[in-house]
């Protein structure tokens, strides 16, 4: 997936997703299926994401049986790596079928650090438990 993105290859990128995958970008636009994913990425790679690299860090991975996994990442696609803590957060759900692993669902969320910090000041319970000791 990263290799296809880094090459700007919309078709190869979309092949990483199931034929009926759900793909939600950070502004809320939802694409359904490989054709939709391919077409939007053809436009994206021709303009806004031309020459970008996918930067991501795996934060969590969970298996829900032998053939389904959820992967949580942070990062971005840009010409240079995002500053730590400033990237987007992505959730991928992968399923292993007869053709191997494909992504069946993708959600990309842009972090709003100011709103995050403000909510943490109102009530410490807004801060995720793993971050409370920091």
C-alpha positions in Angstrom: 0.0 0.0 0.0 2.8 2.4 1.0 4.8 1.5 -2.1 1.9 2.1 -4.4 1.2 5.5 -2.7 4.8 6.5 -2.9 4.8 5.7 -6.7 1.6 7.7 -7.2 0.0 4.6 -8.7 -3.8 4.9 -8.1 -4.6 1.5 -9.6 -2.1 -0.4 -7.5 -3.1 1.6 -4.4 -6.8 0.7 -4.9 -5.9 -3.0 -5.4 -4.9 -3.0 -1.8 -8.6 -2.6 -0.9 -11.4 -5.1 -1.3 -13.8 -4.6 -4.3 -16.4 -3.2 -1.9 -14.2 -1.3 0.5 -15.4 1.8 2.4 -12.8 4.6 2.3 -13.4 7.8 4.4 -11.0 10.7 4.1 -10.3 13.3 6.8 -12.8 15.8 5.4 -15.6 13.2 5.6 -15.9 12.3 2.0 -16.8 8.6 1.6 -15.7 6.4 -1.3 -17.2 3.0 -1.8 -15.3 0.3 -3.8 -12.1 0.1 -5.8 -13.4 2.1 -8.8 -14.2 5.1 -6.5 -10.9 4.7 -4.7 -9.0 4.5 -8.0 -10.7 7.5 -9.5 -10.3 9.8 -6.5 -6.6 8.8 -6.2 -5.9 9.4 -9.9 -7.1 13.0 -9.3 -5.2 13.2 -6.0 -1.9 12.0 -7.4 -2.2 14.3 -10.4 -2.7 17.4 -8.2 -2.6 17.7 -4.4 -0.6 14.5 -3.5 1.7 14.5 -6.5 5.2 13.5 -5.3 4.2 12.7 -1.7 5.4 9.9 0.5 3.2 8.0 2.9 4.6 8.4 6.5 3.0 6.2 9.1 3.6 4.6 12.4 1.6 1.6 13.6 0.2 2.4 17.0 -1.9 -0.7 17.6 -2.9 -3.9 15.8 -5.6 -6.3 16.9 -6.7 -9.6 15.3 -10.4 -10.5 15.5 -9.9 -14.2 14.5 -7.4 -15.5 12.0 -8.7 -13.5 9.0 -9.6 -10.0 10.3 -7.4 -7.4 11.8 -7.7 -3.7 12.8 -4.6 -1.5 12.5 -4.4 1.9 14.1 -1.7 4.3 12.6 -0.7 7.9 12.8 1.0 9.8 10.0 0.4 11.6 6.8 1.1 11.7 3.2 3.4 14.6 2.4 6.6 15.7 0.8 8.3 15.6 4.2 7.6 13.8 7.5 5.0 15.5 9.7 6.1 16.9 13.1 5.6 14.3 15.9 2.0 14.3 17.1 0.7 16.4 14.2 -0.1 13.8 11.7 -3.5 12.3 11.0 -4.9 9.1 12.7 -6.0 6.2 10.5 -7.9 3.1 11.2 -7.7 0.2 8.7 -9.7 -3.0 8.9 -8.1 -5.8 6.9 -9.6 -9.2 5.9 -7.8 -12.2 4.5 -9.7 -13.8 1.7 -8.8 -16.2 -1.1 -6.6 -13.5 -2.7 -4.8 -12.6 0.5 -5.1 -9.6 2.8 -7.1 -6.5 1.6 -8.3 -3.4 3.4 -12.1 -3.5 3.7 -12.5 -0.3 5.6 -10.4 2.9 6.0 -11.0 6.0 8.2 -8.6 9.0 8.2 -9.0 11.7 10.8 -7.1 15.0 11.0 -6.1 15.7 14.6 -7.0 19.1 16.0 -4.4 19.5 18.7 -5.8 22.8 20.1 -9.2 21.2 20.6 -7.7 18.1 22.1 -5.6 20.2 24.6 -8.6 22.4 25.5 -10.9 19.4 26.2 -8.1 17.9 28.4 -8.2 21.0 30.5 -11.9 20.8 31.1 -11.9 17.3 32.5 -9.0 14.9 32.8 -11.2 12.0 31.6 -11.1 13.4 28.1 -7.4 12.5 28.0 -6.9 8.8 26.9 -5.9 6.7 29.9 -2.5 5.8 28.4 -1.7 9.6 28.1 -2.7 10.6 31.7 0.7 9.7 33.2 2.5 11.9 30.7 
